[in-house]
């Protein structure tokens, strides 16, 4: 949970926190087969159901933001509000030069940790259109706070398209900030998210 080390403490003062790890990440072991955003979303849904939780606020960064959006599309009863940062709804949200670099290392397939190769391939080819698209985003009738750094790894034009596809979204672009908004700007991000979640 290093990515959210600046959020867990402050958020837990007012909210019960569930902070799952996905397969192959953190302390959770990898399994055979490819990684997919759909599988991660379904694992998250299964966890929430096992905990008997519905109508939850979901905060996701990068891949976690994509998973949060898919969760809201497929299991709207589980979600109250969403906060996503650095999320893309298609591989084209990644700059062309970075996609080319990812293709090169994907072909070389020379990874010290197999999970890194799986993550690179998943990010290179997905989310697929049956996972996320403008049409699917338009079905998310939940309040969504879309965050981005103005120097984010996801193209700003793509983030704006994501924001515009969501019926009830707000957009905040943080100045002089990269992809790691939760780490780089916790003072601003935490206040903004907490106020967003506490709105009637």
C-alpha positions as CSV (number, residue, x, y, z in Angstrom):
1,X,0.0,0.0,0.0
2,X,3.0,2.3,-0.5
3,X,1.1,4.1,-3.2
4,X,-1.5,5.2,-0.7
5,X,0.7,5.6,2.4
6,X,-0.2,9.3,2.6
7,X,-3.9,8.6,2.5
8,X,-4.7,5.5,4.7
9,X,-4.1,7.4,8.0
10,X,-6.0,10.6,7.2
11,X,-8.9,8.8,5.4
12,X,-9.3,6.2,8.2
13,X,-10.2,9.0,10.7
14,X,-13.6,9.4,9.0
15,X,-14.0,6.3,6.8
16,X,-13.6,2.5,7.2
17,X,-10.9,1.5,4.8
18,X,-10.6,-1.7,2.7
19,X,-7.2,-1.7,0.9
20,X,-6.9,-4.8,-1.2
21,X,-3.9,-5.9,-3.2
22,X,-4.3,-7.4,-6.6
23,X,-2.9,-10.7,-7.8
24,X,0.9,-10.6,-8.2
25,X,1.3,-7.2,-6.5
26,X,2.3,-6.3,-3.0
27,X,2.3,-9.4,-0.8
28,X,-0.2,-11.3,-3.0
29,X,1.4,-14.1,-5.1
30,X,1.1,-14.3,-8.8
31,X,-1.0,-17.0,-10.6
32,X,-0.7,-18.7,-13.9
33,X,-2.0,-16.9,-16.9
34,X,-2.2,-13.3,-18.0
35,X,-3.3,-10.3,-15.9
36,X,-6.5,-8.6,-17.0
37,X,-8.4,-5.5,-15.8
38,X,-11.6,-7.5,-15.9
39,X,-10.2,-10.2,-13.6
40,X,-9.0,-7.6,-11.1
41,X,-12.5,-5.9,-11.2
42,X,-14.2,-9.2,-10.6
43,X,-11.8,-10.1,-7.7
44,X,-12.6,-6.7,-6.2
45,X,-16.4,-7.3,-6.5
46,X,-16.0,-10.7,-5.0
47,X,-14.1,-9.3,-2.0
48,X,-16.8,-6.6,-1.4
49,X,-19.5,-9.2,-1.5
50,X,-17.6,-11.5,0.9
51,X,-17.3,-8.5,3.2
52,X,-21.0,-7.8,2.7
53,X,-20.3,-4.3,1.5
54,X,-22.3,-2.3,-1.0
55,X,-22.5,1.4,-2.0
56,X,-18.8,1.9,-1.3
57,X,-16.6,4.8,-2.3
58,X,-13.8,3.5,-4.5
59,X,-10.5,5.4,-4.9
60,X,-8.1,4.1,-7.6
61,X,-4.8,5.3,-9.1
62,X,-3.5,4.3,-12.5
63,X,-4.4,0.6,-13.1
64,X,-6.5,0.9,-9.9
65,X,-8.5,3.7,-11.5
66,X,-9.2,1.5,-14.5
67,X,-10.3,-1.3,-12.2
68,X,-12.6,1.1,-10.3
69,X,-14.3,2.3,-13.5
70,X,-14.9,-1.3,-14.7
71,X,-16.3,-2.2,-11.3
72,X,-18.8,0.7,-11.6
73,X,-19.8,-0.4,-15.1
74,X,-20.3,-4.0,-14.2
75,X,-21.4,-3.8,-10.6
76,X,-23.0,-0.4,-10.0
77,X,-24.8,-1.7,-6.9
78,X,-21.4,-2.0,-5.2
79,X,-20.3,1.6,-5.9
80,X,-21.4,5.0,-4.4
81,X,-18.8,7.3,-5.7
82,X,-15.5,7.0,-7.5
83,X,-12.2,8.8,-7.4
84,X,-9.8,8.0,-10.2
85,X,-6.4,9.4,-11.0
86,X,-4.1,8.7,-14.0
87,X,-6.6,6.3,-15.5
88,X,-7.1,5.6,-19.2
89,X,-10.0,3.9,-21.0
90,X,-7.9,2.7,-23.9
91,X,-4.2,2.1,-24.6
92,X,-4.2,5.2,-26.8
93,X,-4.3,7.2,-23.6
94,X,-0.6,6.5,-23.3
95,X,1.7,8.7,-25.4
96,X,2.8,7.1,-28.7
97,X,6.5,7.1,-27.8
98,X,5.8,5.3,-24.5
99,X,3.6,2.7,-26.3
100,X,6.4,2.1,-28.8
101,X,8.9,1.5,-25.9
102,X,6.4,-0.8,-24.2
103,X,6.0,-2.8,-27.5
104,X,9.8,-3.2,-27.7
105,X,10.2,-4.5,-24.2
106,X,7.1,-6.7,-24.6
107,X,8.8,-8.4,-27.6
108,X,12.1,-8.8,-25.8
109,X,10.3,-10.4,-22.8
110,X,13.4,-10.2,-20.6
111,X,11.9,-9.6,-17.2
112,X,13.5,-10.4,-13.8
113,X,10.0,-10.6,-12.4
114,X,7.4,-12.2,-14.6
115,X,4.7,-10.0,-13.0
116,X,6.4,-6.9,-14.6
117,X,6.1,-8.5,-18.0
118,X,2.4,-9.3,-17.4
119,X,1.7,-5.7,-16.3
120,X,3.5,-4.2,-19.3
121,X,1.5,-6.4,-21.7
122,X,-1.8,-5.7,-20.0
123,X,-1.2,-1.9,-20.1
124,X,0.0,-2.2,-23.7
125,X,-3.1,-3.9,-25.1
126,X,-5.9,-2.9,-22.8
127,X,-8.4,-1.9,-21.4
128,X,-10.3,-3.6,-24.2
129,X,-13.4,-2.0,-25.7
130,X,-15.6,-4.6,-23.8
131,X,-14.0,-3.4,-20.6
132,X,-14.1,0.3,-21.1
133,X,-15.1,2.7,-23.8
134,X,-16.9,6.1,-24.1
135,X,-20.2,4.2,-24.4
136,X,-19.5,2.1,-21.2
137,X,-18.3,5.2,-19.3
138,X,-21.6,6.9,-20.2
139,X,-23.4,4.2,-18.2
140,X,-21.7,5.1,-15.0
141,X,-24.4,7.2,-13.2
142,X,-22.2,7.8,-10.2
143,X,-20.4,10.9,-9.1
144,X,-16.8,10.6,-10.2
145,X,-13.8,12.8,-9.4
146,X,-11.2,12.5,-12.2
147,X,-7.7,13.6,-11.2
148,X,-4.6,14.1,-13.3
149,X,-1.3,15.7,-13.1
150,X,-0.5,18.2,-15.8
151,X,2.6,16.1,-16.4
152,X,0.8,12.8,-16.1
153,X,1.8,9.7,-18.0
154,X,-1.7,9.6,-19.4
155,X,-2.3,12.2,-22.2
156,X,-4.2,15.2,-20.9
157,X,-6.5,15.1,-24.0
158,X,-7.4,11.5,-23.1
159,X,-8.2,12.4,-19.5
160,X,-10.5,15.2,-20.7
161,X,-12.2,12.7,-23.0
162,X,-12.7,10.3,-20.0
163,X,-14.1,13.2,-18.0
164,X,-16.5,14.2,-20.7
165,X,-17.7,10.6,-21.2
166,X,-18.8,10.3,-17.6
167,X,-22.3,11.8,-17.0
168,X,-21.6,13.0,-13.4
169,X,-17.9,13.7,-13.3
170,X,-15.6,16.5,-12.1
171,X,-12.1,17.1,-13.4
172,X,-9.1,18.4,-11.5
173,X,-5.7,18.8,-13.2
174,X,-3.0,19.4,-10.6
175,X,-0.2,21.8,-11.7
176,X,3.4,20.8,-11.7
177,X,2.4,17.2,-10.9
178,X,3.2,13.9,-12.6
179,X,1.4,10.5,-12.6
180,X,1.8,9.8,-8.9
181,X,-0.7,12.4,-7.7
182,X,-1.4,10.7,-4.4
183,X,2.3,10.7,-3.5
184,X,3.4,14.0,-5.0
185,X,0.4,16.2,-3.8
186,X,-1.2,14.5,-0.7
187,X,-1.9,17.9,0.9
188,X,-4.2,18.9,-2.0
189,X,-5.5,15.5,-3.0
190,X,-6.5,14.4,0.4
191,X,-8.5,17.5,1.2
192,X,-10.2,17.4,-2.2
193,X,-11.1,13.7,-2.0
194,X,-12.4,13.9,1.6
195,X,-14.6,16.9,0.7
196,X,-15.9,15.2,-2.4
197,X,-16.8,12.0,-0.5
198,X,-18.5,14.0,2.3
199,X,-20.8,16.1,0.0
200,X,-24.5,15.3,0.4
